[in-house]
Amino acid sequence: MATLWEGMELLWDLKIRPDFASWLAKAQKDSADTTLDIIITTLGAVSDMPIWWSYRKYYEWRWPNETAEEAIEEARGKAEISAKEISAMQKEHKKQVIAKIKSTWEKVFQEK
């Protein structure tokens, strides 16, 4: 929005400039004006974020999406199953590695 506003001010200064609003012809004064416009736009956007967040939460509470909730629960279930499978694979791998290390050390001590 700040960029759009600055473009409008520049267009006003370069092309439009009607005599009845000569005070607006100086809209694009200097970098302080541009900086102030950008800061005001940023503050407006930041202050709107909590309002938008509240609106979304109210909307989700007032009109819940059952399909999305079911999909989320299904994904959570699949994630739990995958986590259990990965944990079991890691335990099995650890057992195999320990068995190889033991067999290697047993060979070393038997040779001596």
Buried (B, 14 or more C-beta within 10 A) or exposed (E): EBEEBBEEBEEBBEEEBEEEEEEBEEBBEEEEBBEEBBEEBEEEEEEEEEEEEEEEEEEEEEEEEEEEEEEEEEEEEEEEEEEEEEEEEEEEEEEEEEEEEEEEEEEEEEEE
